[in-house]
Structure formats: structure tokens, C-alpha cells
Amino acid sequence: QALILARRRNAFLYEGSDYTPDFDHQRFAYNALALNCVFDCNYCYLQGMFPSAYLTLFVNQEDYLQATEEALSGGPLYLALSYDTDLLALETILPYNRTWIEFTRRHPSLTVEMRTKSASFRTIRDIPPVDGYILAWTLSPQPVIDQYEPKTPSLRQRLKAIGEAIQAGWKVRICIDPILRISAWKDVYQSFCDQILRSIEPSGLRDVSLGVFRINRDYFKNLRKRATASDLLYYPYQKQGALLTYPTEQRDEMLSLIRQGLADLGVDRIF
């Protein structure tokens, strides 16, 4: 895969989407330090969003930092860094996390979420934790990883990385998103919840984020044109505004099972 280095000229911050959680923050934004992802998961909306699959890294971080600093003049800000890529997976190429962790340390009114499926915590292990910088791991059951996320680290590897982060003093977020209604999904996700309970120290968790599969309808059309092999593209999803997702009854059932399965974690906040 080609690697494109580029300079972004504008749009260094975007207003947070209504379809992604803001975790009770009044001002929610995200940026795009990179486009596309090395993991290439079967269900990923990026495949329907961009015409090219090449990984693009924007090298003018100083402009992103300045735009964020200006935004902070308007009050506390919650900023998502890693929606259109996986920054931790890229840390050995360009150390974006290292830069943003130290930036967050200097700006107490900034809260940053860095979401990842990577197991590469070792690349930032030497950095002291910052309370406002949230390491957020997306977790999936191993059968989902095997079938739909084959290029990602295993569940065991991700849980190991979470354990290392907690041991180093970080409070982490776990994200179970997207939850997929696969064959025998109840048994698969119950076993998955049990594995999380056995593997994660609850005191090291900040919160938990849940979400079922959902995708912009236009992105979904493009995805079906390019990746017709996945059975996920032929489920009878329901239209909800600009999105396709599971019918409300099914969505509520799926979220309820995960909430019950993780109840023993004792986490006060499950979004």
C-alpha cells in the first residue's frame, strides 16, 4: 500500500457527529491527522468514504495544534484524534500520540480520546500518563476479529496492551463498537464479556462505550460496490435518517446483553 505525505491547508477541526458519543462534554470536535487505516476491517465506513485506499498522513501538525489552541479559548474541549485512522498503529512511523500527549499535558481544559485496535502500547510506554488523554481500545470477540477484522491484533493481544497501560497508570476506556448480530451472537458476546471480566482490572477503567453497527447510507452503497464478499453488506438493516443500522428492538437487545455481561466490572459509566 502506498503512503502519501501531505499538508492540510484548512479544516483542522470538525464538529463532532451526532452519531458518535460525546461522553457528556458540551464542546465535542474531532480532527483528521491521517486518512485511511492499516487494518482495513470489512465493515469500516472508510472504505465507502474515500475513493482511494492509500494511507495519507498530514505532516503539518503545528497547524492542527494551533487550531486546537484557538478552539480552547472558547472553553473546555473534548477532541477525538483517531476516527479516520488508527494513530497508535502508526506511532512508529510518525509519533503523533507522543506530540498530542504532551500538548494535552500543557492544556488542562483539553480532553483527548485516542481510539485504537492496536496492541502497540509499548510505543508510548515511556510517557507518564495524562488524565486528560484517554487511551480507548476497541474490542471485539475473537470470532468477529477472525472473520471481519483479520488484519488487527487478536483480542488477547489487545487485552494485554490494556493491562500494560493500566499497570503504567493510565485510566483506559474500552469501546465495544460495532456490536454485530452474527450467527450465535448471544453466545459469542457472552463469552467475550466473560473474557473481559477475567482480563481487565476494573479500577483501571475510566468508562465503557457501546455501539451497534451503523453506517452512513451513501458510504454503505459505495462499500457494497467495492466489497461484495462480506455477509454484513446483505443484512436487512433499517433506515434511520442518514444511517443504516439494526432495527430498534434488535439494537436494544444487543446493547442490553453487553451491559448485563459487563455489569460485574462495576464501571459507573457505560455509554
GINOR-V565432 format. One record per residue. N is the residue number from 1. RES is the residue in three letters. D_FIRST is the distance of its C-alpha to the first C-alpha in Angstrom with 2 decimals. Layout:
BEGIN
n:N res:RES d_first:D_FIRST
n:N res:RES d_first:D_FIRST
END
This chain:
BEGIN
n:1 res:GLN d_first:0.00
n:2 res:ALA d_first:3.80
n:3 res:LEU d_first:6.59
n:4 res:ILE d_first:9.71
n:5 res:LEU d_first:13.11
n:6 res:ALA d_first:15.93
n:7 res:ARG d_first:19.57
n:8 res:ARG d_first:21.01
n:9 res:ARG d_first:24.44
n:10 res:ASN d_first:26.03
n:11 res:ALA d_first:25.88
n:12 res:PHE d_first:25.35
n:13 res:LEU d_first:27.03
n:14 res:TYR d_first:27.30
n:15 res:GLU d_first:30.19
n:16 res:GLY d_first:29.49
n:17 res:SER d_first:29.31
n:18 res:ASP d_first:32.32
n:19 res:TYR d_first:30.13
n:20 res:THR d_first:28.97
n:21 res:PRO d_first:31.57
n:22 res:ASP d_first:33.08
n:23 res:PHE d_first:34.93
n:24 res:ASP d_first:38.19
n:25 res:HIS d_first:37.10
n:26 res:GLN d_first:38.72
n:27 res:ARG d_first:36.05
n:28 res:PHE d_first:32.50
n:29 res:ALA d_first:29.43
n:30 res:TYR d_first:25.68
n:31 res:ASN d_first:23.19
n:32 res:ALA d_first:19.50
n:33 res:LEU d_first:18.33
n:34 res:ALA d_first:14.68
n:35 res:LEU d_first:13.21
n:36 res:ASN d_first:11.08
n:37 res:CYS d_first:10.66
n:38 res:VAL d_first:8.86
n:39 res:PHE d_first:11.67
n:40 res:ASP d_first:11.39
n:41 res:CYS d_first:15.13
n:42 res:ASN d_first:16.78
n:43 res:TYR d_first:19.25
n:44 res:CYS d_first:17.29
n:45 res:TYR d_first:18.62
n:46 res:LEU d_first:15.43
n:47 res:GLN d_first:14.36
n:48 res:GLY d_first:17.63
n:49 res:MET d_first:17.71
n:50 res:PHE d_first:14.94
n:51 res:PRO d_first:14.37
n:52 res:SER d_first:10.66
n:53 res:ALA d_first:8.05
n:54 res:TYR d_first:6.13
n:55 res:LEU d_first:7.49
n:56 res:THR d_first:10.68
n:57 res:LEU d_first:13.16
n:58 res:PHE d_first:16.71
n:59 res:VAL d_first:18.52
n:60 res:ASN d_first:22.07
n:61 res:GLN d_first:23.09
n:62 res:GLU d_first:26.69
n:63 res:ASP d_first:26.85
n:64 res:TYR d_first:25.73
n:65 res:LEU d_first:28.29
n:66 res:GLN d_first:30.98
n:67 res:ALA d_first:30.48
n:68 res:THR d_first:30.79
n:69 res:GLU d_first:33.86
n:70 res:GLU d_first:35.41
n:71 res:ALA d_first:34.82
n:72 res:LEU d_first:36.56
n:73 res:SER d_first:39.67
n:74 res:GLY d_first:40.16
n:75 res:GLY d_first:40.37
n:76 res:PRO d_first:38.33
n:77 res:LEU d_first:34.75
n:78 res:TYR d_first:32.39
n:79 res:LEU d_first:28.76
n:80 res:ALA d_first:25.66
n:81 res:LEU d_first:22.64
n:82 res:SER d_first:19.86
n:83 res:TYR d_first:20.06
n:84 res:ASP d_first:16.85
n:85 res:THR d_first:14.61
n:86 res:ASP d_first:15.57
n:87 res:LEU d_first:16.86
n:88 res:LEU d_first:18.26
n:89 res:ALA d_first:15.02
n:90 res:LEU d_first:13.86
n:91 res:GLU d_first:17.31
n:92 res:THR d_first:16.66
n:93 res:ILE d_first:14.28
n:94 res:LEU d_first:16.70
n:95 res:PRO d_first:19.92
n:96 res:TYR d_first:20.42
n:97 res:ASN d_first:22.61
n:98 res:ARG d_first:24.82
n:99 res:THR d_first:25.58
n:100 res:TRP d_first:26.30
n:101 res:ILE d_first:28.39
n:102 res:GLU d_first:30.65
n:103 res:PHE d_first:30.82
n:104 res:THR d_first:31.92
n:105 res:ARG d_first:34.44
n:106 res:ARG d_first:36.05
n:107 res:HIS d_first:36.25
n:108 res:PRO d_first:38.17
n:109 res:SER d_first:38.13
n:110 res:LEU d_first:34.34
n:111 res:THR d_first:32.83
n:112 res:VAL d_first:29.06
n:113 res:GLU d_first:27.09
n:114 res:MET d_first:23.73
n:115 res:ARG d_first:22.47
n:116 res:THR d_first:20.13
n:117 res:LYS d_first:19.38
n:118 res:SER d_first:18.48
n:119 res:ALA d_first:21.00
n:120 res:SER d_first:20.46
n:121 res:PHE d_first:23.82
n:122 res:ARG d_first:24.53
n:123 res:THR d_first:22.47
n:124 res:ILE d_first:25.20
n:125 res:ARG d_first:28.06
n:126 res:ASP d_first:30.06
n:127 res:ILE d_first:30.37
n:128 res:PRO d_first:33.60
n:129 res:PRO d_first:33.22
n:130 res:VAL d_first:33.83
n:131 res:ASP d_first:35.56
n:132 res:GLY d_first:33.96
n:133 res:TYR d_first:30.35
n:134 res:ILE d_first:29.50
n:135 res:LEU d_first:26.98
n:136 res:ALA d_first:26.31
n:137 res:TRP d_first:24.79
n:138 res:THR d_first:23.83
n:139 res:LEU d_first:25.29
n:140 res:SER d_first:25.34
n:141 res:PRO d_first:27.43
n:142 res:GLN d_first:25.92
n:143 res:PRO d_first:26.35
n:144 res:VAL d_first:24.29
n:145 res:ILE d_first:21.53
n:146 res:ASP d_first:21.69
n:147 res:GLN d_first:21.59
n:148 res:TYR d_first:19.60
n:149 res:GLU d_first:17.58
n:150 res:PRO d_first:16.61
n:151 res:LYS d_first:13.71
n:152 res:THR d_first:16.13
n:153 res:PRO d_first:18.91
n:154 res:SER d_first:22.15
n:155 res:LEU d_first:25.07
n:156 res:ARG d_first:26.96
n:157 res:GLN d_first:24.35
n:158 res:ARG d_first:24.23
n:159 res:LEU d_first:28.02
n:160 res:LYS d_first:28.28
n:161 res:ALA d_first:26.25
n:162 res:ILE d_first:28.57
n:163 res:GLY d_first:31.54
n:164 res:GLU d_first:30.48
n:165 res:ALA d_first:30.10
n:166 res:ILE d_first:33.50
n:167 res:GLN d_first:35.08
n:168 res:ALA d_first:33.88
n:169 res:GLY d_first:35.73
n:170 res:TRP d_first:33.14
n:171 res:LYS d_first:34.14
n:172 res:VAL d_first:31.17
n:173 res:ARG d_first:30.55
n:174 res:ILE d_first:29.38
n:175 res:CYS d_first:27.81
n:176 res:ILE d_first:28.16
n:177 res:ASP d_first:26.22
n:178 res:PRO d_first:25.61
n:179 res:ILE d_first:28.50
n:180 res:LEU d_first:28.10
n:181 res:ARG d_first:31.12
n:182 res:ILE d_first:30.06
n:183 res:SER d_first:32.59
n:184 res:ALA d_first:35.06
n:185 res:TRP d_first:33.45
n:186 res:LYS d_first:36.63
n:187 res:ASP d_first:36.77
n:188 res:VAL d_first:33.07
n:189 res:TYR d_first:33.20
n:190 res:GLN d_first:36.60
n:191 res:SER d_first:35.43
n:192 res:PHE d_first:32.41
n:193 res:CYS d_first:34.86
n:194 res:ASP d_first:37.03
n:195 res:GLN d_first:34.22
n:196 res:ILE d_first:33.52
n:197 res:LEU d_first:37.27
n:198 res:ARG d_first:37.46
n:199 res:SER d_first:34.58
n:200 res:ILE d_first:34.77
n:201 res:GLU d_first:37.63
n:202 res:PRO d_first:38.79
n:203 res:SER d_first:40.12
n:204 res:GLY d_first:36.64
n:205 res:LEU d_first:35.48
n:206 res:ARG d_first:35.72
n:207 res:ASP d_first:35.28
n:208 res:VAL d_first:33.43
n:209 res:SER d_first:31.49
n:210 res:LEU d_first:31.46
n:211 res:GLY d_first:29.94
n:212 res:VAL d_first:29.68
n:213 res:PHE d_first:26.90
n:214 res:ARG d_first:27.07
n:215 res:ILE d_first:24.95
n:216 res:ASN d_first:25.65
n:217 res:ARG d_first:27.04
n:218 res:ASP d_first:25.05
n:219 res:TYR d_first:21.71
n:220 res:PHE d_first:23.00
n:221 res:LYS d_first:23.80
n:222 res:ASN d_first:20.33
n:223 res:LEU d_first:18.94
n:224 res:ARG d_first:21.45
n:225 res:LYS d_first:20.49
n:226 res:ARG d_first:16.85
n:227 res:ALA d_first:17.41
n:228 res:THR d_first:20.93
n:229 res:ALA d_first:20.88
n:230 res:SER d_first:21.53
n:231 res:ASP d_first:25.24
n:232 res:LEU d_first:24.78
n:233 res:LEU d_first:24.43
n:234 res:TYR d_first:27.95
n:235 res:TYR d_first:30.02
n:236 res:PRO d_first:32.98
n:237 res:TYR d_first:31.93
n:238 res:GLN d_first:34.40
n:239 res:LYS d_first:34.06
n:240 res:GLN d_first:34.83
n:241 res:GLY d_first:34.68
n:242 res:ALA d_first:31.16
n:243 res:LEU d_first:29.79
n:244 res:LEU d_first:29.65
n:245 res:THR d_first:30.61
n:246 res:TYR d_first:33.08
n:247 res:PRO d_first:36.77
n:248 res:THR d_first:38.65
n:249 res:GLU d_first:40.65
n:250 res:GLN d_first:37.66
n:251 res:ARG d_first:35.80
n:252 res:ASP d_first:38.92
n:253 res:GLU d_first:39.36
n:254 res:MET d_first:35.87
n:255 res:LEU d_first:36.18
n:256 res:SER d_first:39.69
n:257 res:LEU d_first:38.73
n:258 res:ILE d_first:36.13
n:259 res:ARG d_first:38.64
n:260 res:GLN d_first:41.30
n:261 res:GLY d_first:39.07
n:262 res:LEU d_first:38.25
n:263 res:ALA d_first:41.78
n:264 res:ASP d_first:42.70
n:265 res:LEU d_first:40.11
n:266 res:GLY d_first:42.71
n:267 res:VAL d_first:40.23
n:268 res:ASP d_first:42.19
n:269 res:ARG d_first:39.39
n:270 res:ILE d_first:37.21
n:271 res:PHE d_first:35.61
END
